[in-house]
Amino acid sequence: MASSVLDLVSPLQTRDDQLPEEARSQLRVHRLLTLFGAALVVLFGPLYAVSNPDAVDPLWARLGIAGVFLAHLAASYQWARVRDAYVVGLWGIMYGVMGWFVVITTLNGFSGDYAVGLLLVYAVLAAVVGFGAESVGAVLAFLGYGGLLSVTGTIVGPSPQTSPFILIASMGTIALTESTLVQGWLWIQETIREQESRLRGFANSLPGVVFQFYARDDGTVGHHFVGEHAEEVLGVEADPDTFHEQCMACLPESAQNEMERSIEEAIAQETSWEFETPFQRPDGEQIWVLGASTPERRDQEIVFNGVILDITARKEAEQAVQEERDRFETLFDTLPTPVVRCVVDGEDVLISDANAAFEDTFGLGAQEAVGAEVNELLVPEDNQRQAREFDRHILEEGFVRAEVQRTTAAGPREFQIQAVCRRPDEGPPEIYAIYTDITERKQRERRLEAIFNQTYQFTGLMEPDGTLIEANDTALRFGEVDREEVVGKPLWETYWTQTGEASKEKLRAAIERAAHGEFVRYERPIRGREEDRVIDFSIRPVTDEDGEVELLIPEARDITELKRREQKLRAAKEEAEEASRLKSAVLANMNHELRTPLTSIIGFAEAIDEEVEAEEGPVAQFADLIAKSGNRLLRTFDSVLNLSRLEAEQTDPTGEPVDVAATAQSVADDLRQTAEATDVALQVEGPDEAAETQASPEEVQIVLRHLLSNAIKYTGAGGEVGLRVERGDEAVVVEIEDTGIGMDPEEVSELFKPFRQASEGLGREYEGTGLGLSIAQRAVDRMGGAIEVDTAPDEGTCVTVTLPALGETRRTVSPSAS
């Protein structure tokens, strides 16, 4: 009956959701007791009416009391205050019921059936109070209240039909029994609460969310318990009634269906349940969770005790491992160097896999190589023992790097092998080996070593801090030292550098500069076997890809003898320059001493020639010969004097603006008579505007005079000489071209040396000192210009002079061509 009534009121239980689970359970029990009390009060009426028809027991009173019970029950579904204080209210009703029963029993003279009913109500109501009480005091108060009312009834009411002593003794016995039972019941409840508290605390102390899931035989599922870490781990409330729905809402749709299927399967087979799934917390964070539980069969339900763990870190680690494994496999397959995986079987190392580069290098595909003993397959016969020793080192040390020789499709090659040993939890040890072909590198190293040790220079290698790493044999022999005596020491502490503290400090500073990327070079002393020598010393930094200095290369060359020769040459040069300056000074100072007498001699000779012009005889011939010889001597002296001036640098190097075209016309006019005397046609061409250069006017005139007189001298009768001046944007160009004898082009360079000319010796055909071209060359060089000669035997000569042009152009009267 109670069950059917509960079914009727169960829809109203949604109002109880806000109460804790324990309070809801207590409320349900006391509501059942309320229904039981209402039914008991009503049913006792007909029983008493049958047993004692004359009894005083109005039906309306019983119905009223039953109505109070039902009203209290109904009010608990409507008002929260009634629901919260339901137990206390029920106690108040039972106090009233107890009083009413004592009154009815007293009015009926404590007859046997009413006395028994009173004892029954007394015991039942006390048990109800004890069921909801938190201490035995509430029960004792109720029992005392009932007992006091009953004693009062026997005293003030009609003469009782039942012995008061028996009645009081029975009620005392009931009171003692009830209080004892209630005390035991309260102790049991306290013990259960303590155990539940400890279990709940233990469950909440575990990592993850501890839960207890049930599946009943009627198909309903839910949770008895959910650990308080649910909010922290999953972001959902730890409410057993809604926990399952909250979790399902956070799963992807595909995972929801799969999880439901796994739960149904675990329930149907009553087996352990485990499930991994992505889980999106209500705050938007995406995590991975693992749920696991084991079943336990109870009355009409299966209880799964389990835990939900956040495995995001583990899944990320697994994903990282998988990605790393994928990268490794990709790297393994695509590396350009041979890579093999081997397993150790006793003393044999068997190939289990090989990449494509292995086939390219060794001429064996992976399928052919798998299962073969790697040493028998790749190692030359005379290296087998070393290969076995190499394998032993790998197994003992875990990682080995070495340079080895292996047999390839192209014959024996040298490799650098890097091998690592892996020992899995299950199975034999594995060896991974990478072969890098270093054959060409070793050949280069041997060649470099030969160069390093055979060069005549002192060469070494240093750390950036100056510590010597290596020194070549030349340096070691020079100081008669062993490599062990110097390698590993700072360079300034080695044998060679013990030439004084100042020298050492300068070396330290040079190394520090080189360590910062600077190329350093200077001359310094060095200690040799027998004496200190002088070296040309340098330090070159070697940088890595980032520009950081990783090595220093010190180099030195013994220049002691060179320095001695330079010193001798310097002394000789100084002597020669002093002699040259003395010569130039003497020639310059002789200007007055030679020119004045020559001028007088020439003048007197010309005067004598004029006096005897009408006469014939030796006097006229002697006068003419004296005049010609004097003029020749004067020209020679002028040439020597000009050369001496240039060598002594007595001319102005800055100069002034000079119109080269006007100067050329003036020189041509001076030499025209000489040209006509030898039947040579002289042609002059110039620009319509000034062709200026910055120079000494005297030097420009000297250059043009020497070149033009040379052209006239070496052009025979009937020949032609052309003088052309052109002005460009950056240069003034003078060309002097003749149709004379020309010469071998290979002899041109000799013409610009002093006292050299095309015809030399006693039998030479043309007069001259051989200074003209040398003077012209030096003068042009001082003006910043250049001279070029284009000539061929019997075809004439063209001399081109190029002088820097002056920026501003000024109009001049063009010289006439003649």
Helices and strands as residue ranges (DSSP letters): H 2-9, G 10-16, H 21-51, H 59-78, H 80-84, H 86-107, H 112-132, H 136-156, H 164-205, E 209-216, E 221-226, H 230-233, H 243-249, H 253-269, E 273-280, E 286-298, E 301-310, H 312-334, E 339-345, E 348-354, H 356-362, H 366-369, H 374-378, G 381-383, H 384-397, E 399-408, E 411-422, E 430-437, H 439-454, E 458-462, E 468-471, H 473-479, H 483-486, G 491-493, G 495-497, H 501-515, E 520-527, E 532-543, E 549-558, H 560-611, H 618-648, E 656-659, H 660-677, E 681-685, E 692-695, H 697-713, E 720-727, E 731-738, G 745-747, H 748-751, H 772-782, E 786-792, E 796-804
